Amino acid sequence: MSGVRFAIGIDPGLSGAIALIRDGEFAEVRDMPTMARGTGNKQQVNAAEIGKLLREWPPCPSFIEQVGAMPGQGVSSMFNFGKATGACLGALAALQFPVTHVTPVKWKRYFNLIGKDKDMARTVAQELMPTAPLARKMDCGRADALLIGLWGYRQLGG
């Protein structure tokens, strides 16, 4: 690849995020777009907003965390997480962005995060991308998306 190179990292799920890496550096990160689901406070990922966001970015390789059911996770939670992942994959496919699935073990091992506290990813992302907006404890999804995108970018030879 020549010129400016981009990669997208996605941490799917309601508390996840979508990040854009440009030339191995932080370019942009957005919390996962959500919307109300039925009545009450229930939320779901907003697929239309994901598509709108991705249309603002250059078509580029995209890396999405490949996760499965977690022990103790309820059936409803697993189903909703699967729908969120599907919304991301559908938007990427509709825009013809190439997609690579990456397991948490693979990208976390690369950044020496295996067995570490979840917030450690935020610390590592802050060190590698100091201009990224990661000041809040709740920005772990942003940190994961950024690190997934950076992992992917580096796998491409960046």
C-alpha positions in Angstrom: 0.0 0.0 0.0 1.2 3.5 -0.7 0.3 7.0 0.5 -2.0 7.5 3.5 -3.1 4.2 4.9 -6.1 3.6 7.0 -7.6 0.8 9.1 -10.8 0.6 11.1 -11.1 -1.2 14.5 -14.4 -2.2 15.9 -15.3 -3.4 19.4 -18.9 -4.5 18.8 -21.6 -4.2 21.4 -23.5 -1.5 23.1 -20.5 -0.2 25.1 -18.1 -0.7 22.2 -16.7 1.8 19.7 -15.5 2.2 16.1 -12.0 3.7 15.5 -10.1 5.0 12.5 -6.4 4.7 12.4 -4.4 6.7 9.8 -0.7 5.9 9.2 -0.6 4.0 12.5 -1.9 7.0 14.5 -5.2 7.9 16.1 -7.5 9.6 13.6 -10.9 9.3 15.1 -13.0 7.2 17.5 -16.7 7.1 18.1 -18.8 5.3 20.7 -21.0 2.7 19.2 -24.2 4.4 18.0 -27.2 3.2 19.9 -31.0 3.9 19.9 -33.9 3.0 22.1 -35.3 -0.6 21.7 -39.0 -0.7 22.5 -40.2 0.7 25.7 -38.1 1.4 28.8 -34.4 2.0 28.9 -33.3 -0.8 26.7 -30.9 0.1 23.9 -29.7 -1.5 20.7 -27.0 -0.7 18.2 -28.2 1.7 15.5 -27.1 0.1 12.2 -28.2 3.1 10.1 -25.9 5.4 12.1 -23.0 2.9 11.8 -23.4 3.0 8.0 -23.6 6.8 8.1 -20.4 7.0 10.2 -18.5 4.6 7.9 -19.5 6.5 4.8 -17.6 9.5 6.3 -14.4 7.4 6.4 -12.3 6.2 3.5 -12.9 2.6 2.3 -10.2 0.6 4.1 -9.5 -2.7 5.8 -11.6 -3.2 8.8 -10.9 -5.3 11.9 -13.7 -6.5 14.2 -13.3 -8.4 17.4 -14.6 -11.9 17.1 -16.2 -12.8 20.3 -18.6 -15.5 21.4 -20.7 -16.3 24.4 -19.1 -15.6 27.8 -19.7 -18.0 30.7 -22.6 -16.8 32.8 -23.9 -14.5 30.1 -27.7 -14.7 29.6 -29.3 -15.9 26.4 -30.9 -12.5 25.8 -27.5 -10.8 26.3 -25.8 -13.1 23.8 -28.6 -12.6 21.2 -28.4 -8.8 21.5 -24.6 -8.9 21.3 -24.9 -11.0 18.1 -27.3 -8.5 16.7 -24.9 -5.7 17.4 -22.1 -7.5 15.7 -24.3 -8.3 12.8 -25.2 -4.6 12.4 -21.5 -3.7 12.2 -20.8 -6.5 9.7 -23.8 -5.5 7.6 -22.8 -1.9 7.3 -19.2 -2.9 6.4 -20.5 -5.3 3.8 -22.9 -2.8 2.3 -20.0 -0.4 1.9 -17.7 -3.1 0.6 -15.1 -2.6 3.3 -12.8 -5.7 3.6 -13.3 -7.3 7.0 -11.0 -9.4 9.2 -12.2 -11.0 12.4 -9.7 -11.0 15.2 -10.0 -12.9 18.5 -9.5 -10.9 21.7 -6.6 -13.3 22.6 -4.8 -12.4 19.3 -4.9 -8.6 19.6 -4.5 -8.6 23.4 -1.4 -10.8 23.2 0.1 -8.4 20.7 -0.3 -5.5 23.2 0.7 -7.7 26.3 -2.8 -7.5 27.8 -3.6 -11.1 28.4 -4.6 -11.6 32.0 -4.5 -7.8 32.7 -7.3 -5.7 34.1 -9.8 -4.5 31.4 -8.8 -0.9 32.0 -5.2 -1.7 31.1 -6.2 -1.5 27.4 -7.1 2.1 28.0 -3.7 2.8 29.6 -1.9 1.2 26.6 -4.0 3.0 24.1 -3.3 6.3 25.9 0.4 5.6 25.7 0.4 4.7 22.0 -2.1 7.4 21.0 -1.9 10.3 23.5 -4.4 12.5 21.5 -7.2 9.9 21.6 -10.1 10.9 23.9 -9.7 8.2 26.6 -9.9 10.1 29.8 -13.0 8.5 31.2 -13.1 5.1 32.9 -16.0 4.2 30.6 -13.8 4.7 27.5 -12.6 1.0 27.5 -14.6 0.3 24.4 -12.9 3.2 22.6 -9.5 1.9 23.8 -10.3 -1.6 22.5 -11.5 -0.4 19.1 -8.3 1.8 18.8 -6.0 -1.1 19.7 -7.9 -3.5 17.4 -7.5 -1.0 14.5 -3.8 -0.4 15.3 -3.3 -4.2 15.5 -4.9 -4.6 12.1 -2.9 -1.7 10.6 0.3 -3.2 11.8 -0.6 -6.6 10.4 -0.8 -4.9 7.0 2.8 -4.0 7.3 2.2 -0.5 8.7 
